[in-house]
Amino acid sequence: MKLLDIFVALIGIMIITLYAPKVMADNLDNLAKSLAKIRGEVEELQSQLDLEKENHSSRIAALSSQLADLSVEERRQKVSIEKLQQSLEQLTANSKEAERSGENLKPVLLEFLSAYKHHVQQGLPFRVEDRIKAIEELESNVTNKLVDPKKAVNQAWSLIEDEIRLSKENGLYQQTILLNEEKILADIAKLGTVFLFFQTRDNRAGMAQRVGDAGWKFVVVDSNKDKERIAKLFDALKKQIRQGYFELPNPLKKL
């Protein structure tokens, strides 16, 4: 039995000796393939990471540019309203020194109303016709002596207070807009006096966009993503959500 055991052991050693190099070679080959596969996956992941970093950097740059545009527009609107307030305060001071007839106050008031009208015409195109109509009605009353200039100053104050309120409010409205040379009744989402987005009954969506250094134009957005972003804004405002994070197309890019 001992000789048989020794013989079996020798056979086992011979088998191991014969096949061990092949097994090791196969293992090394499999290991090399695994490493190559892992290396390829790592390189792919690195490429994706680099691409994400690049996209992130581009997005940050775009957002920074939009933020700068927004800051400029916000300052523009703020300065414009402050000028109106200062003019009206000066007008109020002049009214205290004017004669009882108010004739000395009349030209100053008309000059102020002219500046106010220019402010509305160059500002965000929100219900411009209605706002201009209110100014022109007051101008007409002052010119035709249908209202005392001192009383007209109080009415002008009321108009300025409405203007300040508009600059602070976000909400949904309806108004007629000029779209591709056609007047259309549209739903309007107004964000202060900086952004104005719209939706029409024929499923078009867009925004009021600056034209040059002055003036605005209603333009339709083409991409589905921008349409979805505008739709989300309308949906939020309908739900009385006035604050939050919204991705929106940039209307401050000049045409």
Residue frames as qw, qx, qy, qz and C-alpha x, y, z in Angstrom:
[[0.000, 0.886, 0.463, 0.000, 0.00, 0.00, 0.00],
 [0.319, -0.765, 0.096, 0.551, 2.84, 2.33, 0.77],
 [0.372, -0.109, 0.590, 0.708, 4.34, 1.80, -2.64],
 [0.165, 0.632, 0.676, 0.341, 0.92, 2.48, -4.19],
 [0.162, -0.913, -0.271, 0.257, 0.56, 5.67, -2.19],
 [0.369, -0.556, 0.328, 0.669, 3.98, 6.80, -3.26],
 [0.337, 0.199, 0.699, 0.598, 3.15, 6.00, -6.86],
 [0.053, 0.817, 0.561, 0.124, -0.10, 8.01, -6.71],
 [0.271, -0.851, -0.041, 0.448, 1.73, 10.94, -5.14],
 [0.391, -0.291, 0.511, 0.708, 4.34, 10.86, -7.89],
 [0.244, 0.497, 0.700, 0.451, 1.62, 10.81, -10.54],
 [0.087, -0.911, -0.386, 0.118, -0.02, 13.84, -8.85],
 [0.342, -0.690, 0.200, 0.605, 3.25, 15.72, -8.81],
 [0.370, 0.021, 0.647, 0.667, 3.81, 14.95, -12.47],
 [0.137, 0.715, 0.636, 0.258, 0.32, 16.20, -13.36],
 [0.196, -0.915, -0.170, 0.310, 0.82, 19.41, -11.39],
 [0.414, -0.477, 0.399, 0.665, 4.22, 19.86, -12.96],
 [0.328, 0.245, 0.699, 0.586, 2.81, 19.39, -16.43],
 [0.014, 0.730, 0.597, 0.332, -0.34, 21.51, -16.10],
 [0.344, -0.713, -0.282, 0.543, 0.67, 24.21, -13.60],
 [0.239, -0.246, 0.283, 0.895, 2.40, 26.43, -16.21],
 [0.026, -0.381, -0.680, -0.626, -0.66, 26.27, -18.48],
 [0.291, -0.748, -0.592, 0.071, -3.04, 27.13, -15.61],
 [0.357, -0.598, -0.097, 0.711, -0.83, 29.98, -14.51],
 [0.186, -0.012, 0.470, 0.863, -0.60, 31.23, -18.07],
 [0.129, -0.582, -0.691, -0.409, -4.38, 31.13, -18.44],
 [0.356, -0.754, -0.439, 0.335, -4.80, 32.98, -15.14],
 [0.322, -0.423, 0.125, 0.838, -2.28, 35.60, -16.15],
 [0.085, 0.225, 0.607, 0.757, -3.98, 35.98, -19.52],
 [0.234, -0.709, -0.644, -0.166, -7.39, 36.40, -17.87],
 [0.394, -0.682, -0.248, 0.564, -5.91, 38.84, -15.39],
 [0.266, -0.170, 0.323, 0.892, -4.35, 40.86, -18.21],
 [0.053, -0.458, -0.658, -0.595, -7.68, 40.95, -20.04],
 [0.337, -0.760, -0.540, 0.134, -9.45, 42.04, -16.86],
 [0.381, -0.536, -0.036, 0.752, -6.90, 44.77, -16.26],
 [0.163, 0.077, 0.493, 0.851, -7.20, 45.93, -19.87],
 [0.173, -0.629, -0.672, -0.349, -10.99, 46.03, -19.51],
 [0.394, -0.747, -0.376, 0.382, -10.77, 47.93, -16.22],
 [0.351, -0.312, 0.178, 0.865, -8.23, 50.33, -17.73],
 [0.044, 0.329, 0.595, 0.732, -10.61, 50.96, -20.65],
 [0.296, -0.742, -0.594, -0.093, -13.50, 51.59, -18.27],
 [0.432, -0.622, -0.176, 0.629, -11.37, 53.96, -16.20],
 [0.249, -0.083, 0.357, 0.897, -10.32, 55.87, -19.31],
 [0.099, -0.532, -0.651, -0.533, -13.96, 56.08, -20.44],
 [0.388, -0.770, -0.472, 0.184, -15.03, 57.32, -17.02],
 [0.411, -0.442, 0.025, 0.797, -12.20, 59.86, -17.04],
 [0.125, 0.199, 0.506, 0.830, -13.32, 61.10, -20.45],
 [0.255, -0.691, -0.618, -0.277, -16.89, 61.44, -19.18],
 [0.460, -0.684, -0.303, 0.478, -15.63, 63.28, -16.12],
 [0.328, -0.203, 0.224, 0.895, -13.56, 65.66, -18.24],
 [0.029, -0.420, -0.598, -0.682, -16.58, 66.27, -20.48],
 [0.367, -0.751, -0.549, 0.012, -18.81, 66.93, -17.46],
 [0.443, -0.533, -0.111, 0.712, -16.22, 69.34, -16.07],
 [0.199, 0.037, 0.403, 0.893, -16.10, 71.15, -19.40],
 [0.190, -0.586, -0.635, -0.467, -19.90, 71.30, -19.61],
 [0.442, -0.715, -0.444, 0.310, -20.08, 72.51, -16.02],
 [0.370, -0.351, 0.062, 0.858, -17.52, 75.23, -16.71],
 [0.039, 0.256, 0.526, 0.810, -19.44, 76.31, -19.82],
 [0.316, -0.681, -0.632, -0.192, -22.70, 76.34, -17.87],
 [0.441, -0.632, -0.289, 0.568, -21.16, 78.39, -15.06],
 [0.255, -0.135, 0.257, 0.922, -19.80, 80.87, -17.62],
 [0.114, -0.444, -0.620, -0.637, -23.22, 81.11, -19.31],
 [0.408, -0.722, -0.554, 0.076, -25.00, 81.58, -15.97],
 [0.421, -0.470, -0.114, 0.767, -22.48, 84.22, -14.95],
 [0.116, 0.107, 0.415, 0.896, -23.11, 86.07, -18.21],
 [0.274, -0.593, -0.634, -0.414, -26.88, 85.88, -17.70],
 [0.467, -0.658, -0.439, 0.395, -26.50, 87.04, -14.11],
 [0.310, -0.255, 0.086, 0.912, -24.49, 90.02, -15.31],
 [0.071, -0.331, -0.549, -0.764, -27.19, 90.84, -17.89],
 [0.402, -0.663, -0.625, -0.092, -29.86, 90.55, -15.23],
 [0.449, -0.534, -0.277, 0.661, -27.93, 92.80, -12.85],
 [0.167, -0.027, 0.271, 0.947, -27.54, 95.44, -15.57],
 [0.235, -0.468, -0.608, -0.596, -31.24, 95.31, -16.42],
 [0.469, -0.650, -0.564, 0.198, -32.22, 95.42, -12.76],
 [0.358, -0.404, -0.108, 0.835, -30.01, 98.47, -12.20],
 [0.042, 0.189, 0.457, 0.868, -31.43, 100.07, -15.33],
 [0.349, -0.607, -0.621, -0.352, -34.99, 99.66, -14.09],
 [0.505, -0.600, -0.427, 0.450, -34.07, 100.78, -10.58],
 [0.293, -0.213, 0.073, 0.929, -32.31, 103.93, -11.81],
 [0.085, -0.360, -0.546, -0.752, -35.20, 104.73, -14.13],
 [0.433, -0.683, -0.576, -0.117, -37.75, 104.52, -11.31],
 [0.495, -0.499, -0.264, 0.661, -35.48, 106.47, -8.95],
 [0.183, 0.040, 0.247, 0.951, -35.24, 109.26, -11.52],
 [0.270, -0.543, -0.571, -0.554, -39.01, 109.37, -11.79],
 [0.531, -0.650, -0.492, 0.231, -39.32, 109.52, -8.01],
 [0.421, -0.314, -0.070, 0.848, -36.76, 112.33, -7.79],
 [0.016, 0.251, 0.400, 0.881, -38.53, 114.29, -10.53],
 [0.403, -0.627, -0.580, -0.329, -41.85, 113.85, -8.78],
 [0.538, -0.561, -0.378, 0.503, -40.37, 114.90, -5.43],
 [0.263, -0.119, 0.111, 0.951, -38.99, 118.02, -7.07],
 [0.174, -0.422, -0.553, -0.698, -42.34, 118.58, -8.68],
 [0.485, -0.660, -0.572, 0.048, -44.04, 118.29, -5.29],
 [0.446, -0.429, -0.188, 0.763, -41.59, 120.79, -3.80],
 [0.104, 0.102, 0.326, 0.934, -42.27, 123.20, -6.67],
 [0.264, -0.582, -0.654, -0.404, -46.00, 122.87, -6.13],
 [0.443, -0.648, -0.461, 0.413, -45.64, 124.30, -2.64],
 [0.274, -0.409, 0.063, 0.868, -44.00, 127.40, -4.08],
 [0.124, 0.332, 0.636, 0.685, -46.33, 127.76, -7.03],
 [0.283, -0.061, 0.082, -0.954, -49.04, 130.34, -7.19],
 [0.530, 0.166, 0.651, -0.517, -52.58, 129.35, -6.32],
 [0.686, 0.503, -0.116, -0.513, -53.51, 129.18, -9.99],
 [0.826, -0.135, 0.529, 0.141, -50.87, 126.53, -10.50],
 [0.637, 0.768, -0.044, -0.060, -49.80, 128.03, -13.85],
 [0.035, 0.783, -0.620, 0.025, -46.15, 127.96, -12.82],
 [0.573, -0.257, 0.769, -0.119, -46.47, 124.30, -11.93],
 [0.811, 0.449, 0.216, -0.307, -48.20, 123.27, -15.14],
 [0.588, 0.679, -0.433, -0.076, -45.15, 123.20, -17.49],
 [0.108, -0.513, 0.823, -0.218, -43.05, 121.36, -14.91],
 [0.690, 0.037, 0.628, -0.359, -45.78, 118.76, -14.45],
 [0.799, 0.551, 0.009, -0.241, -46.17, 118.28, -18.21],
 [0.320, 0.689, -0.649, 0.033, -42.40, 117.86, -18.55],
 [0.369, -0.315, 0.826, -0.287, -42.47, 115.20, -15.85],
 [0.788, 0.263, 0.438, -0.343, -45.37, 113.36, -17.51],
 [0.651, 0.672, -0.311, -0.168, -43.46, 113.40, -20.81],
 [0.084, 0.563, -0.808, 0.152, -40.43, 111.81, -19.10],
 [0.575, -0.079, 0.718, -0.383, -42.69, 109.26, -17.43],
 [0.816, 0.462, 0.105, -0.331, -44.26, 108.35, -20.77],
 [0.468, 0.662, -0.585, -0.032, -40.79, 107.81, -22.26],
 [0.256, -0.391, 0.834, -0.294, -39.95, 105.53, -19.32],
 [0.740, 0.166, 0.536, -0.371, -43.03, 103.38, -20.01],
 [0.733, 0.619, -0.127, -0.252, -42.43, 103.26, -23.77],
 [0.386, 0.631, -0.667, 0.089, -38.81, 102.10, -23.35],
 [0.390, -0.369, 0.752, -0.383, -39.46, 99.75, -20.45],
 [0.212, 0.056, 0.975, 0.023, -40.81, 96.20, -20.27],
 [0.322, -0.087, -0.475, -0.814, -43.75, 95.89, -22.72],
 [0.104, -0.339, -0.897, 0.264, -46.34, 95.11, -20.07],
 [0.041, 0.785, 0.613, -0.075, -49.76, 96.64, -20.76],
 [0.344, -0.105, 0.106, 0.927, -48.02, 99.63, -22.30],
 [0.075, -0.464, -0.494, -0.731, -51.13, 100.96, -24.03],
 [0.468, -0.726, -0.501, -0.060, -53.11, 101.08, -20.77],
 [0.552, -0.510, -0.175, 0.636, -50.29, 102.77, -18.88],
 [0.254, 0.073, 0.280, 0.923, -49.68, 105.31, -21.66],
 [0.192, -0.618, -0.569, -0.508, -53.40, 106.02, -21.82],
 [0.497, -0.725, -0.407, 0.251, -53.46, 106.90, -18.09],
 [0.447, -0.339, 0.044, 0.827, -50.53, 109.30, -18.56],
 [0.111, 0.241, 0.460, 0.847, -52.00, 110.96, -21.65],
 [0.290, -0.717, -0.591, -0.229, -55.35, 111.36, -19.93],
 [0.472, -0.691, -0.240, 0.492, -53.66, 113.20, -17.08],
 [0.354, -0.108, 0.278, 0.886, -51.65, 115.28, -19.58],
 [0.027, -0.497, -0.581, -0.644, -54.85, 116.23, -21.39],
 [0.387, -0.776, -0.497, 0.043, -56.61, 117.19, -18.17],
 [0.461, -0.546, -0.053, 0.698, -53.69, 119.41, -17.13],
 [0.264, 0.063, 0.428, 0.862, -53.34, 121.01, -20.57],
 [0.173, -0.522, -0.565, -0.615, -57.05, 121.72, -20.85],
 [0.119, -0.280, 0.422, -0.854, -57.26, 122.93, -17.24],
 [0.705, -0.314, -0.465, -0.433, -59.70, 120.18, -16.33],
 [0.801, -0.452, -0.326, 0.221, -57.76, 119.42, -13.18],
 [0.211, -0.950, 0.223, -0.050, -55.79, 121.64, -10.84],
 [0.567, 0.567, -0.561, 0.205, -52.03, 121.08, -11.29],
 [0.234, -0.478, 0.694, -0.484, -51.62, 120.51, -7.55],
 [0.835, -0.001, 0.386, -0.392, -54.23, 117.76, -7.65],
 [0.820, 0.504, -0.259, -0.085, -52.58, 116.40, -10.79],
 [0.141, 0.613, -0.725, 0.280, -49.33, 116.01, -8.82],
 [0.582, -0.218, 0.659, -0.425, -51.13, 113.69, -6.42],
 [0.896, 0.333, 0.128, -0.263, -52.46, 111.70, -9.36],
 [0.552, 0.651, -0.514, 0.080, -48.94, 111.49, -10.78],
 [0.241, -0.484, 0.760, -0.360, -47.75, 110.15, -7.41],
 [0.815, 0.039, 0.443, -0.372, -50.39, 107.44, -7.65],
 [0.818, 0.535, -0.186, -0.102, -49.11, 106.44, -11.11],
 [0.257, 0.645, -0.677, 0.243, -45.52, 106.23, -9.81],
 [0.523, -0.308, 0.682, -0.408, -46.64, 104.09, -6.89],
 [0.909, 0.273, 0.183, -0.258, -48.28, 101.73, -9.40],
 [0.616, 0.658, -0.428, 0.065, -45.00, 101.64, -11.34],
 [0.094, -0.555, 0.750, -0.347, -43.02, 100.75, -8.22],
 [0.758, -0.066, 0.516, -0.395, -45.53, 98.04, -7.37],
 [0.863, 0.467, -0.101, -0.163, -45.15, 96.56, -10.87],
 [0.367, 0.673, -0.618, 0.178, -41.39, 96.36, -10.38],
 [0.251, -0.386, 0.784, -0.416, -41.85, 94.17, -7.29],
 [0.773, 0.089, 0.409, -0.477, -44.68, 91.86, -8.35],
 [0.029, 0.179, -0.911, -0.370, -44.60, 88.50, -10.11],
 [0.535, 0.292, 0.594, -0.525, -47.84, 87.21, -11.58],
 [0.302, 0.256, 0.813, 0.427, -49.99, 85.99, -14.44],
 [0.277, 0.550, 0.143, -0.775, -51.95, 88.37, -16.66],
 [0.575, 0.474, 0.608, 0.272, -53.47, 88.61, -20.11],
 [0.069, 0.743, -0.082, -0.660, -52.65, 91.19, -22.73],
 [0.754, 0.640, 0.150, 0.010, -52.52, 91.68, -26.48],
 [0.482, -0.553, 0.442, 0.516, -49.03, 91.30, -27.90],
 [0.559, 0.718, -0.247, -0.333, -47.57, 91.95, -31.33],
 [0.651, -0.277, 0.686, 0.170, -46.23, 88.66, -32.62],
 [0.410, 0.091, 0.707, 0.569, -44.93, 88.43, -36.19],
 [0.100, -0.032, -0.262, -0.959, -46.79, 91.65, -37.07],
 [0.476, -0.416, -0.641, -0.435, -50.03, 90.18, -35.72],
 [0.314, -0.397, 0.431, -0.747, -51.87, 91.22, -32.56],
 [0.640, -0.152, -0.747, -0.097, -52.66, 88.20, -30.41],
 [0.600, -0.632, 0.166, -0.461, -54.23, 87.83, -26.97],
 [0.659, 0.232, -0.669, 0.254, -51.74, 85.92, -24.83],
 [0.736, -0.651, -0.175, 0.060, -51.22, 84.75, -21.27],
 [0.310, 0.746, -0.361, 0.466, -48.38, 86.70, -19.69],
 [0.782, -0.464, -0.263, 0.321, -46.00, 85.76, -16.88],
 [0.164, 0.862, -0.159, 0.453, -44.44, 88.97, -15.54],
 [0.768, -0.325, -0.296, 0.466, -41.41, 88.85, -13.26],
 [0.303, -0.594, -0.076, 0.741, -41.00, 92.36, -11.88],
 [0.436, 0.847, 0.013, -0.303, -40.18, 94.75, -14.69],
 [0.189, -0.596, 0.706, 0.332, -37.31, 92.64, -16.03],
 [0.100, -0.041, 0.949, 0.295, -38.79, 89.43, -17.51],
 [0.632, 0.286, 0.180, -0.698, -41.95, 88.86, -19.52],
 [0.112, -0.081, 0.950, 0.278, -42.88, 85.42, -20.89],
 [0.601, 0.202, 0.032, -0.773, -45.98, 84.46, -22.84],
 [0.280, 0.100, 0.946, 0.129, -48.08, 81.53, -24.00],
 [0.423, 0.150, -0.266, -0.853, -50.69, 81.64, -26.78],
 [0.777, 0.086, 0.402, -0.477, -53.77, 79.55, -27.35],
 [0.850, 0.462, -0.217, -0.134, -52.15, 77.91, -30.39],
 [0.928, -0.297, 0.055, 0.219, -49.41, 76.49, -28.11],
 [0.543, 0.583, -0.194, 0.572, -46.68, 78.97, -28.93],
 [0.602, -0.731, -0.152, 0.282, -44.44, 80.20, -26.14],
 [0.559, 0.500, -0.049, 0.660, -41.85, 82.93, -25.97],
 [0.465, -0.577, -0.281, 0.609, -40.65, 86.08, -24.28],
 [0.177, 0.983, 0.040, 0.026, -40.17, 89.79, -24.60],
 [0.798, -0.103, 0.107, 0.584, -36.60, 90.34, -25.75],
 [0.133, -0.796, 0.065, 0.587, -34.56, 93.51, -25.94],
 [0.671, 0.604, 0.264, 0.340, -33.90, 95.01, -29.38],
 [0.387, 0.607, -0.147, 0.678, -30.68, 96.99, -29.33],
 [0.233, 0.069, -0.530, 0.812, -30.22, 99.42, -26.47],
 [0.347, 0.149, 0.362, -0.852, -33.88, 100.36, -26.27],
 [0.691, 0.156, -0.250, -0.660, -37.19, 98.76, -27.04],
 [0.476, -0.133, 0.852, -0.172, -38.53, 95.24, -26.85],
 [0.568, 0.212, -0.534, -0.590, -39.93, 92.62, -29.21],
 [0.803, -0.126, 0.466, -0.348, -42.01, 89.50, -28.55],
 [0.379, 0.468, -0.754, -0.262, -40.24, 86.43, -29.94],
 [0.950, -0.109, -0.035, -0.290, -41.24, 82.74, -30.05],
 [0.344, -0.557, 0.755, 0.035, -38.81, 80.16, -28.63],
 [0.671, 0.351, -0.532, -0.378, -38.04, 77.22, -30.90],
 [0.303, 0.237, -0.905, 0.185, -36.57, 74.55, -28.64],
 [0.664, -0.432, -0.554, -0.257, -38.81, 72.16, -26.74],
 [0.561, -0.218, -0.529, 0.598, -36.65, 72.60, -23.63],
 [0.034, 0.060, -0.128, 0.989, -37.31, 76.34, -23.56],
 [0.515, -0.332, -0.407, -0.677, -41.04, 75.72, -24.07],
 [0.700, -0.359, -0.609, 0.102, -41.01, 73.28, -21.14],
 [0.388, -0.101, -0.405, 0.822, -39.16, 75.79, -18.97],
 [0.215, -0.177, -0.064, -0.958, -41.70, 78.51, -19.71],
 [0.643, -0.343, -0.544, -0.416, -44.55, 76.04, -19.09],
 [0.610, -0.273, -0.613, 0.422, -43.09, 75.18, -15.66],
 [0.120, 0.013, -0.235, 0.965, -42.95, 78.88, -14.79],
 [0.451, -0.252, -0.284, -0.807, -46.62, 79.35, -15.72],
 [0.700, -0.307, -0.638, -0.092, -47.57, 76.24, -13.77],
 [0.462, -0.166, -0.540, 0.683, -45.74, 77.49, -10.67],
 [0.088, -0.067, 0.090, -0.990, -47.37, 80.92, -10.84],
 [0.581, -0.296, -0.474, -0.591, -50.80, 79.29, -11.26],
 [0.716, -0.346, -0.585, 0.160, -50.10, 77.39, -8.04],
 [0.300, -0.933, -0.003, -0.196, -49.20, 80.69, -6.33],
 [0.815, -0.286, 0.057, 0.501, -45.53, 79.71, -6.13],
 [0.190, 0.981, -0.008, 0.035, -43.82, 83.09, -6.32],
 [0.133, -0.802, 0.582, 0.015, -40.31, 82.06, -5.30],
 [0.916, -0.066, 0.390, 0.058, -37.99, 79.24, -6.23],
 [0.285, -0.452, 0.635, 0.558, -35.39, 78.09, -8.73],
 [0.715, 0.588, 0.329, -0.187, -36.42, 78.26, -12.38],
 [0.433, -0.178, 0.562, 0.682, -34.38, 77.65, -15.51],
 [0.426, 0.785, 0.347, -0.286, -35.59, 80.09, -18.16],
 [0.629, 0.461, 0.246, 0.575, -34.44, 81.25, -21.60],
 [0.359, -0.429, -0.110, 0.822, -32.49, 84.49, -21.40],
 [0.306, 0.827, 0.454, 0.125, -34.55, 87.41, -22.73],
 [0.207, -0.895, 0.094, 0.383, -31.77, 89.92, -22.12],
 [0.555, -0.067, 0.549, 0.621, -29.76, 88.79, -25.14],
 [0.253, 0.638, -0.015, -0.727, -30.06, 91.66, -27.58],
 [0.747, 0.468, 0.469, 0.054, -31.46, 90.87, -31.01]]
